[in-house]
Amino acid sequence: MLAGLLMLEGTLHWFTLRINKVATASVGDRLVSSAIVILFFFLPSLARTGLGLFACMTIDRPGDPGTALQLTAVGRFWLMDLQQHCFEGYHLGWSVGLGVPLLVFVCLLVPGTVLMLSLHRRRQPSLVTTFDRHYGFLYRTYKPSMCFWEAVVVLETIAFVAVSVFGHSLGSYYQIILMIFVLIIMLFMLVTFKPYAHGIAQRV
């Protein structure tokens, strides 16, 4: 779906350039900025899918009281398919072949790209008419010294998704505690660093 939206955006932009006879030097920037916007929309779903490939839970433990039928489900099982043992069979292939690249993309490449673009803007403040036009939504709401904060927001989103995915095996009680712990850390960072350019956004 992401590729289809990018192709549609690129096609429409190409026809616009042909009609208006505008230089095509900024087509790459437009495609990258459009890809980032679409990625932000699908980021929680991508993170949930990637982390879900590693989410396992224990059903029965050796020595647990129960019938023989209950104790046949001993070990850890994949949360998406409770008939499949963790990191065995096809789950191993899915987790290594799809899960690892997806986590590298979501947890490293996406926040790293946001960080690189934000710091590039701070190093070259004169690029207002070109660079800022395409990527200004990443840092315009933050202070110049905190222009990279959108990358922190991306990591916070991934942290929330991780708690919702892996906290399921711990139970609702501990999952809520982990969620509150993440919220406290985020609140502490917000109060300490005050990244937003407008004071009203600092209120919590």
C-alpha positions as CSV (number, residue, x, y, z in Angstrom):
1,M,0.0,0.0,0.0
2,L,2.9,2.3,0.8
3,A,4.5,1.7,-2.6
4,G,1.1,2.3,-4.3
5,L,0.6,5.6,-2.6
6,L,4.2,6.7,-3.4
7,M,3.7,5.8,-7.1
8,L,0.4,7.7,-7.2
9,E,2.0,10.7,-5.6
10,G,4.9,10.6,-8.0
11,T,2.7,10.2,-11.1
12,L,0.4,13.1,-10.1
13,H,3.5,15.3,-9.4
14,W,5.0,14.3,-12.7
15,F,1.9,15.4,-14.6
16,T,1.8,18.7,-12.6
17,L,5.4,19.4,-13.6
18,R,4.7,18.6,-17.3
19,I,1.7,20.9,-17.3
20,N,3.3,23.8,-15.5
21,K,6.8,23.2,-17.0
22,V,8.4,23.3,-13.5
23,A,12.0,22.1,-12.9
24,T,12.1,18.5,-11.8
25,A,15.0,19.0,-9.3
26,S,12.8,18.6,-6.2
27,V,10.9,15.5,-7.2
28,G,13.1,13.3,-5.0
29,D,12.6,15.6,-2.0
30,R,8.8,15.6,-2.6
31,L,8.8,11.8,-2.8
32,V,10.9,11.4,0.4
33,S,8.7,13.9,2.4
34,S,5.5,12.1,1.2
35,A,7.0,8.7,2.2
36,I,7.8,10.1,5.7
37,V,4.2,11.4,6.1
38,I,2.8,8.0,5.0
39,L,5.3,6.1,7.3
40,F,4.2,8.2,10.3
41,F,0.6,7.1,9.6
42,F,1.5,3.4,9.4
43,L,4.3,3.4,11.9
44,P,2.3,1.9,14.8
45,S,1.0,-0.8,12.6
46,L,4.4,-1.6,11.2
47,A,5.9,-1.6,14.7
48,R,3.2,-3.9,16.0
49,T,3.7,-6.3,13.1
50,G,7.5,-6.4,13.5
51,L,7.4,-6.8,17.3
52,G,4.6,-9.2,17.1
53,L,6.8,-11.6,15.2
54,F,8.9,-12.0,18.4
55,A,6.0,-12.0,20.9
56,C,5.7,-15.4,22.7
57,M,3.9,-16.6,25.8
58,T,4.0,-19.6,28.1
59,I,0.9,-21.7,28.3
60,D,1.8,-24.7,30.5
61,R,4.9,-25.2,32.5
62,P,6.4,-28.6,33.5
63,G,5.1,-29.6,36.9
64,D,2.0,-27.4,36.7
65,P,-1.1,-29.2,38.2
66,G,-3.6,-30.1,35.6
67,T,-4.8,-32.8,33.3
68,A,-2.6,-34.5,30.8
69,L,-4.3,-32.7,28.0
70,Q,-3.4,-29.3,29.5
71,L,0.2,-30.2,30.1
72,T,0.7,-31.1,26.5
73,A,1.1,-27.4,25.7
74,V,4.4,-27.1,27.5
75,G,6.8,-24.3,26.5
76,R,6.6,-21.0,24.8
77,F,4.3,-20.4,21.9
78,W,4.0,-17.7,19.3
79,L,1.3,-15.2,20.3
80,M,0.0,-15.0,16.7
81,D,-0.3,-18.7,16.4
82,L,-0.6,-20.5,19.7
83,Q,-0.1,-23.9,18.0
84,Q,3.4,-22.9,16.9
85,H,6.4,-23.2,19.3
86,C,8.5,-20.0,19.5
87,F,11.5,-19.8,17.1
88,E,10.8,-23.3,15.7
89,G,9.5,-24.3,12.3
90,Y,8.1,-21.6,10.1
91,H,8.1,-19.1,13.0
92,L,11.9,-19.0,13.0
93,G,11.9,-18.2,9.3
94,W,9.3,-15.4,9.7
95,S,11.0,-13.9,12.7
96,V,14.5,-13.9,11.1
97,G,13.5,-13.2,7.5
98,L,10.8,-10.6,8.1
99,G,10.9,-9.6,11.7
100,V,14.6,-8.5,11.9
101,P,14.6,-6.4,8.7
102,L,11.2,-4.8,9.7
103,L,12.5,-3.9,13.2
104,V,15.7,-2.5,11.8
105,F,13.6,-0.4,9.4
106,V,11.1,0.8,12.0
107,C,13.3,1.2,15.1
108,L,16.5,2.4,13.5
109,L,16.1,3.6,9.9
110,V,12.9,5.7,10.4
111,P,14.0,7.6,13.6
112,G,17.6,7.8,12.1
113,T,16.2,9.5,9.0
114,V,14.1,11.9,11.0
115,L,17.2,12.8,13.1
116,M,19.4,13.2,10.1
117,L,17.0,15.5,8.3
118,S,16.4,17.6,11.4
119,L,20.1,18.0,12.2
120,H,20.7,18.9,8.6
121,R,18.3,21.8,8.8
122,R,20.0,23.1,12.0
123,R,23.4,23.0,10.4
124,Q,22.2,24.9,7.3
125,P,19.6,27.5,8.5
126,S,19.7,29.3,5.1
127,L,17.9,26.4,3.4
128,V,14.4,27.9,4.0
129,T,12.8,28.0,0.5
130,T,13.7,24.4,-0.5
131,F,14.6,22.1,2.4
132,D,12.2,23.6,4.9
133,R,9.3,23.5,2.4
134,H,9.5,19.7,2.2
135,Y,10.7,18.7,5.7
136,G,9.6,21.5,7.9
137,F,6.8,19.5,9.4
138,L,9.4,17.4,11.2
139,Y,10.9,20.3,13.3
140,R,8.9,23.5,12.8
141,T,7.0,23.0,16.1
142,Y,10.2,22.6,18.2
143,K,12.9,24.9,19.4
144,P,16.0,25.1,17.1
145,S,18.1,23.4,19.8
146,M,15.5,20.6,20.0
147,C,14.8,20.2,16.3
148,F,15.5,16.5,16.6
149,W,12.6,15.9,19.0
150,E,10.4,14.3,16.4
151,A,12.8,11.3,16.4
152,V,12.2,11.0,20.1
153,V,8.5,11.0,19.5
154,V,9.0,8.2,17.0
155,L,10.9,6.2,19.6
156,E,8.2,6.9,22.2
157,T,5.5,5.5,19.8
158,I,7.6,2.4,19.3
159,A,7.9,2.0,23.1
160,F,4.1,2.2,23.6
161,V,3.7,-0.4,20.9
162,A,6.3,-2.7,22.5
163,V,4.5,-2.5,25.8
164,S,1.2,-3.4,24.2
165,V,2.8,-6.3,22.3
166,F,5.1,-7.9,24.9
167,G,3.1,-6.9,28.0
168,H,0.3,-9.2,26.9
169,S,2.1,-12.2,28.2
170,L,2.7,-10.5,31.6
171,G,-1.0,-9.9,32.2
172,S,-3.1,-6.8,32.3
173,Y,-1.8,-5.6,35.7
174,Y,1.9,-5.6,34.8
175,Q,1.1,-4.2,31.3
176,I,-0.6,-1.2,32.9
177,I,2.3,-0.7,35.2
178,L,4.7,-0.7,32.3
179,M,2.6,1.7,30.4
180,I,2.5,4.1,33.3
181,F,6.2,3.8,33.7
182,V,6.7,4.7,30.0
183,L,4.3,7.7,30.4
184,I,6.3,8.9,33.5
185,I,9.5,8.8,31.5
186,M,8.0,10.7,28.7
187,L,6.5,13.3,31.0
188,F,9.8,13.7,32.8
189,M,11.6,14.3,29.4
190,L,9.0,16.8,28.3
191,V,9.2,18.8,31.5
192,T,13.0,18.7,31.6
193,F,13.8,19.5,28.0
194,K,10.8,21.6,27.0
195,P,11.3,20.9,23.3
196,Y,8.3,22.8,21.9
197,A,8.7,26.3,20.5
198,H,5.4,27.6,22.0
199,G,5.0,27.6,25.7
200,I,1.4,26.4,25.7
201,A,2.5,23.1,24.2
202,Q,4.7,22.5,27.3
203,R,1.7,22.3,29.6
204,V,1.0,18.8,30.9
